[in-house]
Each structure stands twice: as C-alpha cells, then as structure tokens.
Amino acid sequence: MIIVNLDVMMAKRKMSSGELAEKVGITQANLSILKTGKGKAIRFSTLEKICEVLECKPGDILDYKKEK
C-alpha cells in the first residue's frame, strides 16, 4: 500500500493547498485527490514539480507499507 505524506511536507514548508496547487499547476481538486491517497496514479512531471516546490525528494512524500 502506498502512503501519501503530502500533508506532512506541506506543513513543514508552511504551504497551503491553494498555494501548492498554483505553484505546481494543478487544480486544488486534483491535489486533494493526491493528498487523500485516492488517486490511482501520478505523472512523474507532477511529482517532480511537487518535489521542486516543496524542496523534497519523492520518498519524503510517498511511502510503502505492506498490507496485512
């Protein structure tokens, strides 16, 4: 199971959803889908831009947990 820790990184950077969505170039609705882990996929270009804006690595926002 993939865990999305986007909220954690946004809090560390003191960045709102609206600000991140604007800087990344995606809608707040799509960002919300990513944050809640309901998305089925993410484009590498979107992931790259999120990492650029939040000054982090993909592993800072995505984690893997083995399902029981």
GUVOLUM-391849 format. One record per residue (C-alpha): residue number from 1; z, x, y. Coordinates in steps of 0.5 Angstrom, whole numbers, plus 500, padded with zeros to 3 digits. Example, Ala and Ser with C-alpha at 12.3 -4.5 7.8 and 13.67 -1.06 7.14 Angstrom:
BEGIN
atom k=1 | pz=516 | px=525 | py=491;
atom k=2 | pz=514 | px=527 | py=498;
This chain:
BEGIN
atom k=1 | pz=500 | px=500 | py=500;
atom k=2 | pz=498 | px=503 | py=507;
atom k=3 | pz=504 | px=502 | py=512;
atom k=4 | pz=501 | px=502 | py=519;
atom k=5 | pz=506 | px=505 | py=524;
atom k=6 | pz=503 | px=504 | py=531;
atom k=7 | pz=508 | px=500 | py=534;
atom k=8 | pz=513 | px=507 | py=533;
atom k=9 | pz=508 | px=511 | py=536;
atom k=10 | pz=506 | px=506 | py=542;
atom k=11 | pz=514 | px=506 | py=543;
atom k=12 | pz=515 | px=514 | py=543;
atom k=13 | pz=509 | px=514 | py=548;
atom k=14 | pz=512 | px=508 | py=552;
atom k=15 | pz=505 | px=505 | py=552;
atom k=16 | pz=504 | px=497 | py=552;
atom k=17 | pz=499 | px=494 | py=547;
atom k=18 | pz=495 | px=492 | py=553;
atom k=19 | pz=494 | px=499 | py=556;
atom k=20 | pz=493 | px=502 | py=549;
atom k=21 | pz=487 | px=497 | py=547;
atom k=22 | pz=484 | px=498 | py=554;
atom k=23 | pz=484 | px=506 | py=553;
atom k=24 | pz=481 | px=505 | py=546;
atom k=25 | pz=476 | px=500 | py=548;
atom k=26 | pz=478 | px=495 | py=543;
atom k=27 | pz=481 | px=488 | py=544;
atom k=28 | pz=488 | px=486 | py=544;
atom k=29 | pz=487 | px=481 | py=538;
atom k=30 | pz=484 | px=487 | py=534;
atom k=31 | pz=490 | px=492 | py=536;
atom k=32 | pz=494 | px=486 | py=534;
atom k=33 | pz=491 | px=486 | py=527;
atom k=34 | pz=492 | px=493 | py=526;
atom k=35 | pz=499 | px=493 | py=528;
atom k=36 | pz=501 | px=488 | py=523;
atom k=37 | pz=497 | px=491 | py=518;
atom k=38 | pz=493 | px=485 | py=517;
atom k=39 | pz=486 | px=489 | py=518;
atom k=40 | pz=482 | px=491 | py=512;
atom k=41 | pz=479 | px=497 | py=515;
atom k=42 | pz=479 | px=501 | py=521;
atom k=43 | pz=473 | px=505 | py=524;
atom k=44 | pz=474 | px=513 | py=524;
atom k=45 | pz=472 | px=513 | py=531;
atom k=46 | pz=477 | px=507 | py=533;
atom k=47 | pz=482 | px=511 | py=529;
atom k=48 | pz=480 | px=518 | py=533;
atom k=49 | pz=480 | px=514 | py=539;
atom k=50 | pz=487 | px=512 | py=538;
atom k=51 | pz=490 | px=518 | py=536;
atom k=52 | pz=487 | px=521 | py=542;
atom k=53 | pz=490 | px=516 | py=547;
atom k=54 | pz=497 | px=517 | py=543;
atom k=55 | pz=496 | px=524 | py=542;
atom k=56 | pz=498 | px=524 | py=535;
atom k=57 | pz=495 | px=525 | py=528;
atom k=58 | pz=493 | px=519 | py=523;
atom k=59 | pz=499 | px=521 | py=519;
atom k=60 | pz=503 | px=519 | py=525;
atom k=61 | pz=500 | px=512 | py=525;
atom k=62 | pz=498 | px=511 | py=517;
atom k=63 | pz=503 | px=512 | py=511;
atom k=64 | pz=502 | px=510 | py=504;
atom k=65 | pz=508 | px=507 | py=500;
atom k=66 | pz=507 | px=506 | py=492;
atom k=67 | pz=507 | px=499 | py=491;
atom k=68 | pz=512 | px=497 | py=486;
